[in-house]
Amino acid sequence: MTSTTAPLVARRPSRVRPRIPPSTPGRLVALALLVVLALIPVFTLSILIADRSRETTADLKDRRIPGLLALDQAAAALTEADRATATSLVSGAFSLTGPGQEYQDAVKRANQFLTLATDLHQHDPLARARLTNVNALMVEYTIMVGLAQTGGDGPLSLANVFYASDLRRTIVTNLYAQRQADLKDIRAARSTWWVGAYVAVPFGATAFVALLLVLFAHSYVRRRFRRRTNPLLLFAALALAGLIAWTVLHAQTTNDRLAQAAGRGVGEQSALWQARTAVHEVVGTTALDVASGNVPRDTDVKAGLTLRDLAEPLPSPADIEGVRTGADPTFGGLVATALADNRSSALREPGARALTALAVLRDAAERARTQAPRGGTLDGGAGVVTLTGRAPDQMSGAADGAESALTDALIASRKATDAGLAEAADDGGLTVGGPVLCTAVLALALAGLLIRRFEYGRLR
């Protein structure tokens, strides 16, 4: 009798199966948990995008932009005070009445704007230190103007006014240096991650994953339970798609409005304030030249703004008419900077008026210098009426016309900038609507899945 031995069968190692719930109820619960986990970052990012963009815009609107413009306003007011001092000196009234009420009002405004700028820069130690130094120089400036008045009509009076004017230029230089730092900060603030258009990328990615998961859950439930649709899961998918579109559109719109208002709008206003400063500078410099007989000034202080800074070259009447009708400026300078890429008639019309006044200002300045005696004058005389007269064809009159036009342009620019910032600060209801939609998506998705689990007949 023969015996047979059973062949040895090698056992294959068992494969590790993925840990997928083996039953339909378990899979439904797993899908529900995945939906919850996927919606957590969507919910968080939606709230943060709306909240941070609102905070950033409010900070720009209430602190950063007013702080920067206060520096420009202080520079313009102080230069207006210097102009009043110089024209009073050349008219011969300085030794009797001093620089006059126009000077007093301008100094008062300059101090108010400096105080405002200091208050709005409390967060910045370097800016606070710089503005504290500027305030000290302002005190010294007013003292020098007072000392100039005690000098009567002699050369000491002229020397002190020259020194005060140089000191004023030092103050304006410091203010403009701080303004450059503020412009850099504003650019950085409006380019932060939370108000950039690219913030929509991580939100869109996480929300899209959640959307795909909800659609997969709908497909699974439809196949497993042999039903055409699951309305709750479809509504959840639609609500999530709506939230994605809403949040992405909000991020892009906020970024665009901030670029317009806190970018070009602030640049416009700053250029227009500098243009006002330059108009006062031109009149004041001409007055001091007439008073001294065009004696060169031996000083290390940086020269102030000139007509070339306002417009270079001065535009022709045809160019000015083109500006009025919306054409791009064919010249350089501060006025061109303010008008560039802006077709608004509210800004173009006063801009054209300012440019017309600049041509008159240039001609009147040349006549005043030509008519002034070689030795200079501190008591009126030839050329002084051309310089101090308020008629439209005289220098101070043309300066007043340019200043009035620039003021109208500033009002138009500020109105547009404030409107843009207000629109950027408006979250469009996303602060409340985002969490509500996320909650609705979560409730609908869980209901759509868990109802089927109960329908299956057992809980696990």
C-alpha positions as CSV (number, residue, x, y, z in Angstrom):
1,M,0.0,0.0,0.0
2,T,1.5,3.1,-1.1
3,S,1.2,6.3,0.8
4,T,1.0,9.7,-0.7
5,T,2.1,12.9,0.9
6,A,0.1,16.0,0.4
7,P,2.1,18.6,-1.5
8,L,3.2,21.5,0.5
9,V,1.4,24.7,-0.6
10,A,3.2,27.9,0.0
11,R,0.9,30.5,1.5
12,R,1.0,33.9,-0.1
13,P,1.4,36.7,2.4
14,S,-1.9,38.4,2.8
15,R,-2.1,41.9,1.5
16,V,-2.9,44.7,3.9
17,R,-6.2,46.1,2.8
18,P,-6.9,49.8,3.0
19,R,-8.7,50.8,6.1
20,I,-12.0,51.6,4.4
21,P,-15.1,51.0,6.5
22,P,-16.4,47.7,5.2
23,S,-20.1,48.6,5.5
24,T,-22.2,51.3,3.8
25,P,-23.1,53.0,7.1
26,G,-19.4,53.2,8.0
27,R,-18.6,54.7,4.6
28,L,-21.4,57.3,5.0
29,V,-20.0,58.3,8.4
30,A,-16.5,58.5,7.0
31,L,-17.7,60.7,4.2
32,A,-19.5,62.9,6.7
33,L,-16.3,63.3,8.8
34,L,-14.2,64.1,5.7
35,V,-16.7,66.8,4.8
36,V,-16.5,68.3,8.2
37,L,-12.6,68.3,8.1
38,A,-12.6,69.8,4.6
39,L,-14.9,72.6,5.5
40,I,-12.9,73.7,8.6
41,P,-10.2,75.6,6.6
42,V,-12.8,76.9,4.2
43,F,-14.8,78.4,7.1
44,T,-11.6,79.8,8.7
45,L,-10.2,81.3,5.5
46,S,-13.5,82.9,4.6
47,I,-13.7,84.7,7.9
48,L,-10.1,85.8,7.9
49,I,-10.2,87.1,4.4
50,A,-13.2,89.4,5.1
51,D,-11.9,90.4,8.5
52,R,-8.3,91.2,7.6
53,S,-9.2,93.0,4.4
54,R,-11.6,95.2,6.4
55,E,-9.0,95.9,9.1
56,T,-6.3,96.8,6.5
57,T,-8.6,99.1,4.6
58,A,-9.7,100.8,7.8
59,D,-6.1,101.3,8.8
60,L,-5.2,102.9,5.5
61,K,-8.3,105.1,5.5
62,D,-8.2,106.3,9.1
63,R,-4.4,106.4,9.9
64,R,-1.9,105.8,7.1
65,I,-3.2,107.9,4.3
66,P,-4.3,110.9,6.5
67,G,-0.9,110.8,8.2
68,L,0.9,111.0,4.8
69,L,-1.3,113.8,3.5
70,A,-0.9,115.8,6.7
71,L,2.8,116.0,5.9
72,D,2.1,117.4,2.5
73,Q,-0.5,119.8,4.0
74,A,2.0,121.0,6.6
75,A,4.6,121.6,3.9
76,A,2.2,123.6,1.8
77,A,1.0,125.7,4.7
78,L,4.5,126.5,5.9
79,T,5.6,127.5,2.4
80,E,2.6,129.7,2.2
81,A,3.7,131.4,5.4
82,D,7.2,131.8,3.9
83,R,5.7,133.4,0.8
84,A,3.7,135.8,2.9
85,T,6.9,136.8,4.8
86,A,8.8,137.4,1.6
87,T,6.1,139.4,-0.2
88,S,5.6,141.5,3.0
89,L,9.3,142.2,3.1
90,V,9.6,143.3,-0.5
91,S,6.5,145.5,-0.3
92,G,8.0,147.6,2.5
93,A,5.3,146.7,5.1
94,F,7.3,144.1,6.9
95,S,9.0,146.5,9.4
96,L,5.7,148.0,10.4
97,T,3.2,145.2,10.3
98,G,5.4,142.1,10.1
99,P,4.5,139.2,7.8
100,G,0.8,139.9,8.2
101,Q,-2.3,138.0,9.0
102,E,-1.8,135.6,6.0
103,Y,1.5,134.5,7.6
104,Q,-0.2,134.0,11.0
105,D,-3.0,131.9,9.5
106,A,-0.6,129.8,7.5
107,V,1.7,129.1,10.5
108,K,-1.4,128.1,12.5
109,R,-2.5,125.6,9.9
110,A,1.1,124.2,9.5
111,N,1.2,123.6,13.3
112,Q,-2.2,121.9,13.2
113,F,-1.2,119.6,10.4
114,L,2.1,118.8,12.1
115,T,0.2,117.9,15.3
116,L,-2.1,115.7,13.3
117,A,0.8,114.0,11.6
118,T,2.6,113.4,14.9
119,D,-0.6,111.9,16.4
120,L,-1.1,109.6,13.4
121,H,2.6,108.4,13.5
122,Q,2.6,107.4,17.2
123,H,3.1,103.7,16.1
124,D,6.4,104.6,14.4
125,P,9.3,105.6,16.8
126,L,11.5,106.9,13.9
127,A,8.7,109.0,12.4
128,R,7.8,110.3,15.8
129,A,11.4,111.4,16.5
130,R,11.7,113.0,13.0
131,L,8.4,115.0,13.5
132,T,9.5,116.0,17.0
133,N,12.6,117.5,15.5
134,V,10.5,119.2,12.8
135,N,8.3,120.8,15.5
136,A,11.5,122.2,17.2
137,L,12.6,123.6,13.8
138,M,9.1,125.2,13.4
139,V,9.6,127.1,16.7
140,E,13.0,128.3,15.5
141,Y,11.5,129.4,12.2
142,T,8.9,131.6,13.8
143,I,11.6,133.0,16.1
144,M,13.7,133.9,13.1
145,V,10.8,135.7,11.4
146,G,10.2,137.7,14.6
147,L,13.9,138.7,14.8
148,A,13.7,139.7,11.1
149,Q,10.9,142.2,11.9
150,T,13.0,143.8,14.7
151,G,15.7,144.5,12.1
152,G,13.6,147.2,10.4
153,D,14.5,147.9,6.8
154,G,18.2,147.1,7.2
155,P,20.3,144.2,5.8
156,L,19.9,142.3,9.1
157,S,16.1,142.0,8.4
158,L,16.8,140.6,4.9
159,A,19.5,138.2,6.3
160,N,17.1,136.8,8.9
161,V,14.3,136.3,6.4
162,F,16.8,134.4,4.2
163,Y,17.8,132.3,7.1
164,A,14.2,131.6,8.0
165,S,13.5,130.6,4.4
166,D,16.4,128.2,4.4
167,L,15.1,126.7,7.7
168,R,11.7,126.3,6.1
169,R,13.2,124.4,3.2
170,T,15.0,122.1,5.7
171,I,11.6,121.5,7.4
172,V,9.9,120.7,4.1
173,T,12.8,118.4,3.2
174,N,12.3,116.4,6.4
175,L,8.6,116.3,5.9
176,Y,9.0,114.9,2.4
177,A,11.5,112.4,3.6
178,Q,8.9,111.1,6.0
179,R,6.3,111.1,3.3
180,Q,8.5,108.8,1.2
181,A,8.7,106.4,4.1
182,D,4.9,106.6,4.5
183,L,4.4,105.9,0.8
184,K,6.5,102.8,1.1
185,D,4.5,101.7,4.2
186,I,1.2,102.3,2.3
187,R,2.4,100.3,-0.7
188,A,3.4,97.4,1.7
189,A,0.1,97.6,3.6
190,R,-2.1,97.4,0.4
191,S,0.1,94.6,-0.9
192,T,-0.2,92.4,2.2
193,W,-1.3,88.8,1.7
194,W,-4.8,89.2,3.1
195,V,-5.8,92.0,0.7
196,G,-4.0,90.7,-2.4
197,A,-5.8,88.9,-5.2
198,Y,-3.6,85.8,-4.5
199,V,-5.3,85.2,-1.2
200,A,-8.1,83.6,-3.2
201,V,-5.7,80.8,-4.3
202,P,-5.4,78.8,-1.0
203,F,-9.1,79.5,-0.3
204,G,-10.2,78.4,-3.7
205,A,-8.0,75.3,-3.5
206,T,-9.4,74.2,-0.1
207,A,-12.9,75.0,-1.1
208,F,-12.6,73.2,-4.4
209,V,-11.4,70.0,-2.5
210,A,-14.4,70.3,-0.3
211,L,-16.7,70.7,-3.3
212,L,-15.2,67.7,-5.0
213,L,-15.7,65.7,-1.8
214,V,-19.4,66.7,-1.6
215,L,-19.9,65.8,-5.3
216,F,-18.2,62.4,-4.7
217,A,-20.5,61.8,-1.8
218,H,-23.5,62.6,-4.0
219,S,-22.2,60.2,-6.6
220,Y,-21.6,57.4,-4.1
221,V,-25.1,57.8,-2.5
222,R,-26.7,58.0,-5.9
223,R,-25.1,54.7,-7.0
224,R,-25.4,52.9,-3.7
225,F,-29.1,53.7,-3.1
226,R,-30.0,53.8,-6.8
227,R,-31.5,57.2,-6.8
228,R,-31.3,59.9,-9.4
229,T,-30.3,62.7,-7.1
230,N,-29.7,63.6,-3.5
231,P,-31.2,67.2,-3.3
232,L,-29.5,68.0,0.0
233,L,-26.0,67.2,-1.3
234,L,-26.7,69.0,-4.5
235,F,-27.8,72.1,-2.6
236,A,-24.7,71.8,-0.4
237,A,-22.5,71.7,-3.6
238,L,-24.3,74.8,-5.1
239,A,-23.9,76.7,-1.8
240,L,-20.2,75.9,-1.7
241,A,-19.7,76.9,-5.3
242,G,-21.5,80.2,-4.5
243,L,-19.2,80.8,-1.5
244,I,-16.1,80.2,-3.7
245,A,-17.3,82.7,-6.3
246,W,-18.3,85.3,-3.7
247,T,-15.0,85.1,-1.8
248,V,-12.8,85.1,-4.8
249,L,-14.7,88.1,-6.3
250,H,-14.4,90.0,-3.0
251,A,-10.6,89.4,-2.8
252,Q,-10.1,90.6,-6.4
253,T,-12.4,93.6,-6.0
254,T,-10.8,94.7,-2.7
255,N,-7.3,94.4,-4.3
256,D,-8.4,96.5,-7.3
257,R,-10.1,99.2,-5.2
258,L,-7.1,99.5,-2.9
259,A,-4.7,99.8,-5.9
260,Q,-6.9,102.6,-7.2
261,A,-7.6,104.5,-4.0
262,A,-4.6,103.8,-1.9
263,G,-2.2,103.7,-4.9
264,R,-3.0,106.1,-7.7
265,G,-5.5,108.2,-5.6
266,V,-3.0,108.9,-2.9
267,G,-0.3,109.7,-5.5
268,E,-2.6,112.2,-7.1
269,Q,-3.4,114.0,-3.9
270,S,0.2,114.1,-2.8
271,A,1.3,115.5,-6.2
272,L,-1.4,118.2,-6.0
273,W,-0.3,119.2,-2.5
274,Q,3.3,119.4,-3.7
275,A,2.1,121.5,-6.6
276,R,0.5,124.0,-4.2
277,T,3.7,124.1,-2.3
278,A,5.6,124.8,-5.5
279,V,3.4,127.7,-6.4
280,H,4.0,129.3,-3.0
281,E,7.7,128.5,-3.4
282,V,7.9,130.3,-6.8
283,V,6.3,133.5,-5.5
284,G,8.4,133.5,-2.3
285,T,11.7,132.9,-4.1
286,T,11.0,135.6,-6.7
287,A,10.1,138.0,-3.8
288,L,13.4,137.3,-2.1
289,D,15.3,137.7,-5.4
290,V,13.6,141.1,-5.9
291,A,14.4,142.1,-2.3
292,S,18.1,141.2,-2.6
293,G,18.6,142.4,-6.2
294,N,19.1,138.7,-7.4
295,V,22.2,138.3,-5.1
296,P,23.2,134.6,-5.2
297,R,22.5,132.8,-1.9
298,D,25.5,130.9,-0.4
299,T,23.7,128.1,1.3
300,D,23.9,124.3,1.5
301,V,20.2,124.0,1.9
302,K,18.6,122.1,-1.0
303,A,16.9,124.4,-3.5
304,G,13.1,124.5,-3.3
305,L,10.5,123.6,-5.9
306,T,10.4,125.6,-9.1
307,L,8.1,126.1,-12.1
308,R,9.9,123.1,-13.8
309,D,8.7,120.9,-11.0
310,L,5.1,122.0,-11.7
311,A,5.2,121.5,-15.4
312,E,8.2,120.9,-17.7
313,P,7.9,122.2,-20.3
314,L,5.0,124.5,-19.7
315,P,2.2,123.3,-22.0
316,S,0.9,125.2,-24.9
317,P,-2.8,126.3,-25.1
318,A,-3.5,123.3,-27.4
319,D,-1.9,120.9,-24.8
320,I,-4.0,122.4,-22.1
321,E,-7.1,122.0,-24.1
322,G,-6.1,118.4,-24.7
323,V,-5.7,117.9,-21.0
324,R,-9.2,119.3,-20.4
325,T,-10.7,116.9,-22.9
326,G,-9.0,113.9,-21.4
327,A,-5.8,113.5,-23.4
328,D,-2.6,112.3,-21.7
329,P,-0.2,115.1,-20.7
330,T,2.6,115.6,-23.1
331,F,4.8,117.2,-20.5
332,G,6.3,116.3,-17.1
333,G,6.0,117.6,-13.6
334,L,3.7,117.4,-10.6
335,V,0.5,118.5,-12.4
336,A,1.1,115.8,-15.1
337,T,1.7,113.2,-12.4
338,A,-1.7,114.1,-10.9
339,L,-3.5,114.0,-14.2
340,A,-1.9,110.9,-15.7
341,D,-4.3,108.0,-16.4
342,N,-7.2,110.0,-15.0
343,R,-10.0,110.9,-17.4
344,S,-12.3,112.4,-14.8
345,S,-13.6,115.8,-15.9
346,A,-13.8,116.7,-12.2
347,L,-10.0,116.5,-12.0
348,R,-9.1,117.5,-15.6
349,E,-11.0,120.8,-15.6
350,P,-9.2,122.4,-12.6
351,G,-6.0,120.8,-13.8
352,A,-6.3,122.7,-17.1
353,R,-7.0,125.9,-15.2
354,A,-3.9,125.5,-13.0
355,L,-1.8,124.9,-16.1
356,T,-3.1,128.1,-17.7
357,A,-2.3,130.1,-14.5
358,L,1.3,128.7,-14.5
359,A,2.0,130.4,-17.8
360,V,0.9,133.7,-16.4
361,L,2.9,133.0,-13.2
362,R,6.0,132.5,-15.3
363,D,5.6,135.7,-17.3
364,A,4.8,137.8,-14.2
365,A,7.9,136.4,-12.4
366,E,10.1,137.4,-15.3
367,R,8.6,140.9,-15.5
368,A,9.0,141.3,-11.7
369,R,12.7,140.4,-11.8
370,T,13.3,142.6,-14.9
371,Q,11.6,145.6,-13.3
372,A,13.4,145.3,-9.9
373,P,16.3,147.7,-9.3
374,R,19.7,146.1,-9.3
375,G,20.4,146.9,-5.7
376,G,17.1,145.3,-4.6
377,T,14.2,146.8,-2.7
378,L,12.6,146.5,0.7
379,D,10.2,149.3,0.4
380,G,8.1,148.8,-2.7
381,G,9.2,150.3,-6.0
382,A,9.4,149.0,-9.5
383,G,8.5,145.4,-10.0
384,V,6.9,145.0,-6.6
385,V,3.3,145.6,-7.8
386,T,3.9,143.0,-10.5
387,L,5.0,140.6,-7.8
388,T,2.5,141.3,-5.1
389,G,-0.5,142.4,-7.1
390,R,-3.7,140.2,-7.0
391,A,-4.8,140.9,-10.5
392,P,-5.0,137.9,-12.8
393,D,-2.0,139.0,-14.8
394,Q,0.2,139.7,-11.8
395,M,2.3,137.2,-10.0
396,S,0.4,136.8,-6.7
397,G,-2.9,136.9,-8.6
398,A,-1.8,134.1,-11.0
399,A,-0.6,132.1,-7.9
400,D,-4.0,132.6,-6.3
401,G,-5.6,131.3,-9.5
402,A,-3.4,128.3,-9.7
403,E,-3.9,127.6,-6.0
404,S,-7.7,127.8,-6.4
405,A,-7.6,125.4,-9.3
406,L,-5.4,123.0,-7.5
407,T,-7.7,123.1,-4.5
408,D,-10.7,122.2,-6.7
409,A,-8.6,119.3,-8.1
410,L,-7.7,118.1,-4.6
411,I,-11.4,118.1,-3.6
412,A,-12.3,116.0,-6.7
413,S,-9.4,113.6,-6.1
414,R,-10.1,113.3,-2.4
415,K,-13.8,112.5,-3.0
416,A,-12.9,109.8,-5.5
417,T,-10.2,108.3,-3.1
418,D,-12.6,108.3,-0.1
419,A,-15.2,106.6,-2.2
420,G,-12.8,103.9,-3.4
421,L,-11.6,103.3,0.2
422,A,-15.2,103.1,1.4
423,E,-15.9,100.5,-1.3
424,A,-12.8,98.5,-0.4
425,A,-13.8,98.5,3.3
426,D,-17.2,97.1,2.4
427,D,-17.1,93.3,2.8
428,G,-20.3,93.0,0.8
429,G,-21.8,90.9,3.6
430,L,-19.1,88.3,3.4
431,T,-18.2,88.6,7.1
432,V,-21.7,87.3,8.0
433,G,-22.6,85.5,4.7
434,G,-19.4,83.4,4.6
435,P,-20.0,81.6,8.0
436,V,-23.7,81.3,7.2
437,L,-23.0,79.6,3.9
438,C,-20.3,77.4,5.4
439,T,-22.8,76.3,8.1
440,A,-25.5,75.7,5.5
441,V,-23.1,73.6,3.4
442,L,-22.1,71.6,6.5
443,A,-25.8,71.0,7.6
444,L,-26.9,70.1,4.1
445,A,-24.0,67.7,3.5
446,L,-24.4,66.0,6.9
447,A,-28.1,65.7,6.5
448,G,-27.8,64.3,3.0
449,L,-25.3,61.6,4.2
450,L,-26.7,60.7,7.7
451,I,-30.3,60.4,6.5
452,R,-29.1,57.7,4.1
453,R,-27.3,56.0,7.0
454,F,-30.4,55.9,9.1
455,E,-32.3,54.7,6.0
456,Y,-29.9,51.8,5.7
457,G,-31.3,50.5,8.9
458,R,-28.5,50.4,11.5
459,L,-26.1,52.7,13.4
460,R,-22.4,52.0,13.8
